[in-house]
């Protein structure tokens, strides 16, 4: 039940759980259990990313790369991908290699 998941993600996010904050961002971006709200998705990704969540960093980077909910900004995308890759995020490493020619 996606709506039930969102309810619990919100409760955990309110307590500062960075995984819940990041997952809530995915729900808002994809419309899982809530209406699509890219502004909310970006806010969730940014908060979790700033707290060090590599998945949120990678998701935020994709949003910057594609201009999804934010102005397209390759420099910001690369910055967030590098942060995520430095934590071992494989998706970020692939994007860095394929989009920016950076190998980590």
N, C-alpha and C positions, 0 to 999 in steps of 0.2 A: 504494500500500500504506500504509494509515493507521498500522499498527503500526510500520512502518519510519520513517515520518515522525515519530512520537512519539519513537522512539529517538534520532533526530538532533536533534529539538527539545530533548530533555533534555541531550544533549551540549553543544549550543550554549548552552542556558540555564545550565548549570554554569559556562560561561566568561563569563557575564554579558551575553549577547546579549539585549537587551530585546525584540527582535522575536520571538525564539524563546520567551522567557518568556511573552509575550502570546499567541502561537499555541498554546503548550502549555495555557494557560488555556482557550482555545476547545475544544481537544481534550477536556479534562476536563469542561467544561460540556456539551458536545454528545455525549460518548461516542464520539468519533472515534479509534479505535485503542486506546482505554482504556475502562474502565468509567466511567460518569458519577460524578464526585466533585466536588460543588459546593464543598466546603471547599478542595480543591486548586485549583479554578478561581479562587476568590476570592483565594487566596494568590498565585497567579501574576499575576492581574490587578493586585492591589495592588502587588506588587513592581515590575512593569513600569510601572505608572501612576506610582508614586513616583519612578521613574527618568526619567519624562517621555514615555513612549509614549502618544500620543494615542488610539490604538485601545484600548489597555488601560484608559485613563481613561474612555472612552466605554462600554466593556463593563462596567466596574465600576459606573459610574453607572446603567446599565440594571438591574444586579443590585440596587442599592439602591432604585431606583424600583419594581421589581416584587417585592422581598423574596425574591429568588432566591439562596439560600445565605447570606443575611445578613438581619437585621431590616430591614424596610421603613423607609426614612429619606429623605424627599423633600429635606431640606436637604443631606444627603451626596450624593444624586444630582445636585442642582443644582450643587454645588461641583465635582464631578468633570466634569460636562458643560461647565461654564465653562472649566475647565482645558483640556479637549480642544478646545473651540471656539476658544479663544485661539490654538491652534496650527493652526487652519484645518480642523478635523475637521467635515465637513458633516453627518454623522449627529448629532453633538452639537448643532450649530446648530439642526437640525430639532426635536430633542427639547426644547431650550430654548424655542424659539418655541411649539411645540404644547402642551407640558406646563406651562410656567412663564410664558409670555408675555414671554420675554426675547428681544430681537433683538440678535444680534452679527453 
